[in-house]
Amino acid sequence: MAIRKPTPIHKTEPSASDIERIINAGSPPPASEPSIPVATEVKFQMVVPTQLCAVIDEARKLTRTSRRTWLLQAAQEKLEREGKL
């Protein structure tokens, strides 16, 4: 197979209408209301004292749940007792 030189590309200046057509071609119409994603969870870091963590770990051994699950259940139970849930 023979190797050929690439054909030269003739560069011409695009017209203003061509530029506007390209800019507006890919844009969808604006939404009437901006869509804001709704978060289903809030993430944050928490520091737990070593002694409290040891007590929590001992308490959750019976149920074999993760610390996260155990803490969420404990918070929910407390809020239910106080009538806030």
C-alpha positions as CSV (number, residue, x, y, z in Angstrom):
1,M,0.0,0.0,0.0
2,A,1.4,3.4,-1.0
3,I,1.7,6.2,1.4
4,R,0.2,9.5,0.2
5,K,0.5,13.0,1.5
6,P,-2.6,14.2,3.2
7,T,-4.7,16.6,1.2
8,P,-4.3,20.2,2.3
9,I,-7.2,21.7,4.2
10,H,-8.2,25.2,3.0
11,K,-8.8,27.4,6.0
12,T,-11.4,30.0,5.5
13,E,-12.9,32.4,8.0
14,P,-16.4,31.3,9.1
15,S,-19.1,33.8,8.8
16,A,-20.8,35.2,11.9
17,S,-24.0,33.3,11.1
18,D,-22.1,30.0,10.9
19,I,-20.6,30.8,14.4
20,E,-24.0,31.6,15.9
21,R,-25.5,28.4,14.4
22,I,-22.8,26.3,15.9
23,I,-23.0,28.0,19.3
24,N,-26.8,27.6,19.5
25,A,-27.1,24.2,17.9
26,G,-26.1,22.1,20.9
27,S,-27.9,24.0,23.7
28,P,-31.1,22.7,25.0
29,P,-33.8,25.3,25.9
30,P,-33.5,26.6,29.4
31,A,-35.7,24.9,32.0
32,S,-38.5,26.9,33.5
33,E,-37.2,26.0,37.0
34,P,-33.6,25.1,37.7
35,S,-33.3,21.5,38.8
36,I,-31.5,21.2,42.2
37,P,-30.5,17.6,43.2
38,V,-32.1,16.6,46.4
39,A,-29.8,14.9,48.8
40,T,-31.2,11.9,50.6
41,E,-28.4,11.7,53.2
42,V,-26.1,14.2,54.9
43,K,-22.5,13.1,55.3
44,F,-20.2,14.3,58.0
45,Q,-17.4,13.2,60.1
46,M,-17.7,12.6,63.8
47,V,-15.1,12.2,66.5
48,V,-16.0,9.8,69.3
49,P,-13.9,9.5,72.5
50,T,-12.1,6.2,72.8
51,Q,-13.9,5.1,76.0
52,L,-17.3,5.8,74.5
53,C,-16.4,4.0,71.3
54,A,-15.3,0.9,73.4
55,V,-18.7,1.0,75.2
56,I,-20.6,1.3,71.8
57,D,-18.5,-1.6,70.4
58,E,-19.3,-3.8,73.4
59,A,-23.1,-3.0,73.1
60,R,-23.3,-3.7,69.4
61,K,-21.5,-7.1,69.6
62,L,-24.8,-8.8,70.4
63,T,-26.5,-7.5,67.2
64,R,-23.4,-7.6,64.9
65,T,-24.3,-4.3,63.4
66,S,-21.9,-1.6,62.2
67,R,-21.1,1.4,64.3
68,R,-23.0,3.6,61.8
69,T,-26.1,1.5,61.9
70,W,-26.0,1.2,65.7
71,L,-25.6,4.9,66.2
72,L,-28.4,5.7,63.7
73,Q,-30.7,3.3,65.6
74,A,-29.7,4.7,69.0
75,A,-30.4,8.3,67.8
76,Q,-33.8,7.2,66.3
77,E,-34.8,5.5,69.5
78,K,-33.9,8.5,71.6
79,L,-35.9,10.9,69.3
80,E,-38.9,8.6,69.4
81,R,-38.8,8.5,73.2
82,E,-38.7,12.3,73.3
83,G,-41.7,12.4,70.8
84,K,-39.7,14.2,68.2
85,L,-40.2,11.5,65.5
